[in-house]
Amino acid sequence: MKPFTRRHFLALAMGFPAAASAAAKVTLASEAFPDLVADQLQRAARPREPGEQWVLIDDKAATLTVYRGNSVVEAFRPVSLGRGGARTQRLRGGNATPLGEFRINRFNHDSKWHIFMEVNYPTPTHARMALQDGTYSQADYDAYFDYYRRHRQPPQDTVLGGAIGIHGLGEADPEIHGRYHWTQGCVAVTNSQIERLTELVEVGTRVVIR
């Protein structure tokens, strides 16, 4: 029997041979797993097609910008992200904002945060990263995709956490919002800004957090 190599593991984890082969070459050379979300972000912050309305959230600039194609429709600043920072891979309870490419999957107009726009975190890319770095077991990974297939959205109760989205302040302190990143992993704007944002986006709108 041939030994179960790191290359074989990645082929199983990634689920498609070409990507697995490329990733394996990187890991065999560096003994480190590739950051799939970081790779994704190199291509994500641009329109998918002319006229696409999409959202770019920039952690370092603390801005949220709505684009139509390459043109700015409206920009919001400052925005607050997770008090645990922003990471390509977050864990439940870490208060970090997940970086990556998402889609808005629902609106909650009765949220304690005034309005809440949920995104589809954790995405399949986050799940693949969790498997390859050992955060997910193979059973966790399989359960993730089984849930996604049945519910058309990712599970929210795994070790990666969930309930990530864009929301207003509700009754939170606007002064703190203006000075600090304070959320548990979401992206916060003011109540008036989230109201305006609901006029510019819809379910299915692409959201890039980088």
PyMOL commands that set and color helices and strands:
alter all, ss='L'
color gray80, all
select helices_A, chain A and resi 6-14+17-30+36-44+124-132+138-151+174-179+191-198
alter helices_A, ss='H'
color red, helices_A
select strands_A, chain A and resi 53-58+63-68+71-76+86-87+97-98+100-111+114-119+165-167+187-188+206-209
alter strands_A, ss='S'
color yellow, strands_A
deselect
rebuild
show_as cartoon
